[in-house]
Amino acid sequence: MKVTAEICVIPMGAGVSVSAYVAACQPILEGAGLKPQMHAYGTNVEGEWDDVFAAFKRCHEIIHDQGVPRVFTTIKVGSRTDRQQGNEDKIASARRAGEQRQH
């Protein structure tokens, strides 16, 4: 099943700056072919359910491997069966709707 998802990992007990830990997840997501799009409060991905959640698990593992005792993660997942729609499609659709409202 194809899904779009957002992950926000929060290393706990790692100090105030967590960007290095978040950055460690990017190669995992890219390597899984999930087309990650990082933003200020998380990362959007798209792919097969099992691939997405295997990559999310690996993100936890790599952060723990770097000595972080606790990782808190929020995940949002969406799927649809009526058509394929990736993150870029969703963004483009929202932009078009915004442009139409301005006219």
C-alpha positions in Angstrom: 0.0 0.0 0.0 1.4 3.4 -1.0 1.4 6.0 1.8 2.4 9.6 2.4 3.7 10.2 5.9 5.3 12.8 8.1 7.8 12.0 10.8 9.1 14.3 13.5 11.8 12.7 15.7 12.7 14.3 19.0 15.8 13.0 20.6 15.4 13.3 24.4 18.3 13.6 26.7 20.5 14.8 23.9 20.7 18.5 24.8 19.1 21.6 23.2 20.3 21.2 19.6 19.1 18.1 18.0 19.8 18.9 14.3 22.7 16.4 14.0 20.4 13.6 15.1 17.6 14.7 12.7 20.2 15.0 9.9 21.3 11.4 10.6 17.8 10.2 9.5 18.0 11.9 6.1 20.3 9.3 4.4 18.1 6.5 5.8 15.0 8.0 4.2 16.8 8.8 0.9 18.3 5.3 0.8 14.9 3.8 1.2 13.7 5.8 -1.8 11.1 7.7 0.1 11.7 11.2 -1.5 12.1 13.0 1.9 11.1 16.6 2.1 12.5 18.1 5.3 10.7 21.1 6.7 10.9 23.1 10.0 8.9 20.6 12.1 9.6 17.3 10.5 10.0 15.4 7.2 7.5 14.3 4.6 8.0 11.0 2.8 6.1 8.8 0.4 6.5 5.1 -0.4 5.2 1.6 0.4 3.9 1.1 3.9 6.5 -1.5 4.9 9.4 0.6 3.5 8.3 3.8 5.2 7.9 2.1 8.6 11.2 0.2 8.3 13.0 3.4 7.6 11.3 5.1 10.6 12.5 2.2 12.8 16.0 2.6 11.4 15.9 6.3 12.3 15.2 5.4 15.9 18.0 2.9 15.9 20.6 5.3 14.5 19.7 7.9 17.0 19.9 5.4 19.9 23.2 4.2 18.4 24.5 7.8 18.8 23.9 7.6 22.6 20.5 9.1 22.9 18.6 7.3 25.6 15.1 8.2 24.5 13.5 9.1 21.2 9.9 10.6 20.9 8.4 10.5 17.5 5.2 11.7 16.0 4.0 10.2 12.8 1.1 11.1 10.5 0.2 8.7 7.7 -2.3 8.9 4.9 -3.3 6.5 2.1 -5.8 6.6 -0.6 -7.2 4.0 -3.0 -9.0 6.2 -5.6 -5.8 7.4 -7.2 -2.0 7.9 -6.7 -1.1 11.2 -5.2 2.4 12.1 -3.9 3.5 15.0 -1.7 4.4 17.2 -4.7 0.9 16.6 -6.1 -0.7 17.7 -2.8 1.5 20.8 -2.6 0.7 21.8 -6.2 -3.0 21.3 -5.7 -3.0 23.5 -2.6 -1.1 26.2 -4.4 -3.6 26.1 -7.4 -6.5 26.4 -4.9 -4.8 29.4 -3.3 -4.2 31.1 -6.7 -7.9 30.6 -7.6 -9.0 32.2 -4.4 -6.9 35.3 -5.2 -8.6 35.9 -8.6 
